[in-house]
């Protein structure tokens, strides 16, 4: 499915959501490394993020389903939805958290299992850990309790 058609489907769907919720917000779209990023920005948008970003994740899943239905079997780009810059703030927070926990691992010399988290958050933690000298990371457990373990690197 052509990228322009996918973008149009995303914008129309998200604008419909904004209108249905009677939120004063704008919808924009951009491309990042073959991924379509749909963004909603405005006031009173916390409702679209929800507790633990549950509403945001659901909104992303539903938007992806809408695009795939429009595609009718044709290939589609990867898709992310962001509301009010939440994803960038979350990424920065996870990187800072990883750096703090890595310092603890360096002090104690012992592995440190983190709390269970989703795949996207685990990827951010792994990427951040790979940039810290003396620290390695691995994932442990089964979904939905899968977690990252930070450990001193050999």
C-alpha positions as a LaTeX table, in Angstrom:
\begin{tabular}{lrrr}
\hline
Residue & $x$ (\AA) & $y$ (\AA) & $z$ (\AA) \\
\hline
Unk1 & 0.00 & 0.00 & 0.00 \\
Unk2 & 1.51 & 3.37 & $-0.91$ \\
Unk3 & 2.83 & 5.36 & 2.01 \\
Unk4 & 0.59 & 8.34 & 1.19 \\
Unk5 & $-2.54$ & 6.17 & 1.49 \\
Unk6 & $-1.35$ & 4.80 & 4.82 \\
Unk7 & $-0.66$ & 8.30 & 6.12 \\
Unk8 & $-4.10$ & 9.45 & 5.00 \\
Unk9 & $-5.76$ & 6.52 & 6.80 \\
Unk10 & $-3.80$ & 7.27 & 10.00 \\
Unk11 & $-4.63$ & 11.00 & 9.95 \\
Unk12 & $-8.32$ & 10.44 & 9.20 \\
Unk13 & $-8.66$ & 7.84 & 11.95 \\
Unk14 & $-6.79$ & 9.88 & 14.57 \\
Unk15 & $-8.71$ & 13.05 & 13.68 \\
Unk16 & $-11.92$ & 11.05 & 14.16 \\
Unk17 & $-10.74$ & 9.93 & 17.60 \\
Unk18 & $-9.83$ & 13.52 & 18.58 \\
Unk19 & $-13.24$ & 14.73 & 17.39 \\
Unk20 & $-15.09$ & 11.89 & 19.18 \\
Unk21 & $-13.36$ & 12.73 & 22.45 \\
Unk22 & $-14.06$ & 16.45 & 21.89 \\
Unk23 & $-10.39$ & 17.24 & 22.52 \\
Unk24 & $-8.68$ & 20.43 & 21.33 \\
Unk25 & $-5.77$ & 18.78 & 19.53 \\
Unk26 & $-4.02$ & 18.52 & 16.19 \\
Unk27 & $-2.89$ & 15.42 & 14.35 \\
Unk28 & 0.38 & 15.33 & 12.43 \\
Unk29 & 2.34 & 12.67 & 10.63 \\
Unk30 & 6.01 & 12.12 & 9.87 \\
Unk31 & 8.31 & 9.37 & 8.65 \\
Unk32 & 11.21 & 8.04 & 10.69 \\
Unk33 & 13.30 & 5.18 & 9.28 \\
Unk34 & 10.45 & 3.64 & 7.22 \\
Unk35 & 8.08 & 4.02 & 10.18 \\
Unk36 & 4.99 & 6.21 & 10.08 \\
Unk37 & 4.70 & 8.27 & 13.27 \\
Unk38 & 1.26 & 9.71 & 13.98 \\
Unk39 & 1.26 & 12.42 & 16.65 \\
Unk40 & $-1.55$ & 14.03 & 18.59 \\
Unk41 & $-0.72$ & 17.30 & 20.36 \\
Unk42 & $-2.94$ & 19.70 & 22.26 \\
Unk43 & $-4.66$ & 20.24 & 25.58 \\
Unk44 & $-6.43$ & 17.62 & 27.68 \\
Unk45 & $-4.74$ & 14.80 & 25.79 \\
Unk46 & $-3.77$ & 12.80 & 28.88 \\
Unk47 & $-6.99$ & 10.87 & 28.37 \\
Unk48 & $-5.45$ & 9.45 & 25.18 \\
Unk49 & $-2.38$ & 8.23 & 27.08 \\
Unk50 & $-4.16$ & 6.62 & 30.01 \\
Unk51 & $-2.73$ & 4.81 & 33.04 \\
Unk52 & 0.62 & 3.17 & 32.26 \\
Unk53 & 0.08 & 4.30 & 28.63 \\
Unk54 & $-2.55$ & 1.60 & 28.20 \\
Unk55 & $-4.86$ & 3.83 & 26.19 \\
Unk56 & $-1.98$ & 4.97 & 23.97 \\
Unk57 & $-0.97$ & 1.36 & 23.26 \\
Unk58 & $-4.58$ & 0.44 & 22.47 \\
Unk59 & $-4.90$ & 3.49 & 20.20 \\
Unk60 & $-1.75$ & 2.41 & 18.35 \\
Unk61 & $-3.04$ & $-1.16$ & 17.93 \\
Unk62 & $-6.42$ & $-0.01$ & 16.65 \\
Unk63 & $-4.80$ & 2.49 & 14.26 \\
Unk64 & $-2.53$ & $-0.27$ & 12.92 \\
Unk65 & $-5.60$ & $-2.48$ & 12.38 \\
Unk66 & $-7.36$ & 0.32 & 10.49 \\
Unk67 & $-4.34$ & 0.77 & 8.19 \\
Unk68 & $-4.06$ & $-2.99$ & 7.60 \\
Unk69 & $-7.76$ & $-3.21$ & 6.71 \\
Unk70 & $-7.31$ & $-0.37$ & 4.21 \\
Unk71 & $-4.26$ & $-2.18$ & 2.82 \\
Unk72 & $-6.32$ & $-5.31$ & 2.07 \\
Unk73 & $-3.29$ & $-7.59$ & 2.20 \\
Unk74 & $-0.78$ & $-5.16$ & 0.72 \\
Unk75 & 2.45 & $-4.46$ & 2.59 \\
Unk76 & 2.33 & $-1.61$ & 5.11 \\
Unk77 & 4.94 & 0.45 & 6.92 \\
Unk78 & 5.57 & 0.06 & 10.63 \\
Unk79 & 3.48 & 2.46 & 12.69 \\
Unk80 & 3.84 & 4.31 & 15.98 \\
Unk81 & 1.41 & 6.68 & 17.62 \\
Unk82 & 2.54 & 9.35 & 20.07 \\
Unk83 & 0.44 & 11.65 & 22.21 \\
Unk84 & 1.91 & 14.88 & 23.55 \\
Unk85 & 5.51 & 13.69 & 23.19 \\
Unk86 & 4.91 & 10.89 & 25.71 \\
Unk87 & 7.15 & 8.38 & 23.96 \\
Unk88 & 10.21 & 10.67 & 23.93 \\
Unk89 & 9.70 & 11.56 & 27.60 \\
Unk90 & 9.32 & 7.86 & 28.44 \\
Unk91 & 12.49 & 7.01 & 26.52 \\
Unk92 & 14.49 & 9.71 & 28.35 \\
Unk93 & 13.13 & 8.49 & 31.67 \\
Unk94 & 14.06 & 4.86 & 30.91 \\
Unk95 & 17.58 & 5.85 & 29.84 \\
Unk96 & 18.10 & 7.80 & 33.09 \\
Unk97 & 16.68 & 4.86 & 35.06 \\
Unk98 & 19.05 & 2.46 & 33.28 \\
Unk99 & 22.06 & 4.67 & 34.04 \\
Unk100 & 21.10 & 4.83 & 37.73 \\
Unk101 & 20.56 & 1.07 & 37.98 \\
Unk102 & 23.81 & 0.40 & 36.10 \\
Unk103 & 25.67 & 2.44 & 38.73 \\
Unk104 & 24.19 & 0.15 & 41.39 \\
Unk105 & 25.33 & $-2.92$ & 39.44 \\
Unk106 & 28.85 & $-1.48$ & 39.17 \\
Unk107 & 28.92 & $-0.77$ & 42.94 \\
Unk108 & 27.66 & $-4.18$ & 44.02 \\
Unk109 & 29.10 & $-6.30$ & 41.21 \\
Unk110 & 25.82 & $-8.26$ & 41.24 \\
Unk111 & 23.17 & $-8.73$ & 38.54 \\
Unk112 & 20.07 & $-6.60$ & 39.01 \\
Unk113 & 16.70 & $-7.76$ & 37.65 \\
Unk114 & 14.41 & $-4.87$ & 36.74 \\
Unk115 & 10.64 & $-4.86$ & 36.95 \\
Unk116 & 8.69 & $-6.64$ & 34.18 \\
Unk117 & 8.03 & $-4.40$ & 31.18 \\
Unk118 & 6.84 & $-4.49$ & 27.60 \\
Unk119 & 9.06 & $-5.25$ & 24.63 \\
Unk120 & 9.42 & $-1.61$ & 23.53 \\
Unk121 & 10.61 & $-0.52$ & 26.99 \\
Unk122 & 12.97 & $-3.51$ & 27.22 \\
Unk123 & 14.52 & $-2.51$ & 23.88 \\
Unk124 & 15.18 & 1.02 & 25.18 \\
Unk125 & 16.80 & $-0.43$ & 28.33 \\
Unk126 & 18.97 & $-2.84$ & 26.30 \\
Unk127 & 20.05 & $-0.03$ & 23.94 \\
Unk128 & 20.90 & 2.25 & 26.88 \\
Unk129 & 22.82 & $-0.52$ & 28.68 \\
Unk130 & 24.86 & $-1.26$ & 25.56 \\
Unk131 & 26.23 & 2.30 & 25.78 \\
Unk132 & 27.42 & 1.91 & 29.39 \\
Unk133 & 30.95 & 0.58 & 29.89 \\
Unk134 & 31.12 & $-2.46$ & 32.15 \\
Unk135 & 27.42 & $-3.30$ & 31.88 \\
Unk136 & 25.58 & $-5.89$ & 29.82 \\
Unk137 & 21.91 & $-6.80$ & 29.74 \\
Unk138 & 19.71 & $-9.77$ & 28.99 \\
Unk139 & 16.01 & $-10.53$ & 29.12 \\
Unk140 & 14.63 & $-13.14$ & 31.46 \\
Unk141 & 11.23 & $-14.73$ & 32.00 \\
Unk142 & 8.11 & $-15.16$ & 29.91 \\
Unk143 & 5.54 & $-12.61$ & 28.82 \\
Unk144 & 3.88 & $-10.80$ & 30.47 \\
Unk145 & 6.47 & $-10.95$ & 33.28 \\
Unk146 & 9.53 & $-10.68$ & 31.02 \\
Unk147 & 12.20 & $-8.40$ & 32.49 \\
Unk148 & 15.65 & $-7.01$ & 31.77 \\
Unk149 & 18.56 & $-8.08$ & 33.96 \\
Unk150 & 21.53 & $-5.71$ & 34.15 \\
Unk151 & 24.84 & $-7.35$ & 35.00 \\
Unk152 & 28.53 & $-6.55$ & 35.10 \\
Unk153 & 30.04 & $-7.41$ & 31.73 \\
Unk154 & 32.83 & $-9.97$ & 31.68 \\
\hline
\end{tabular}
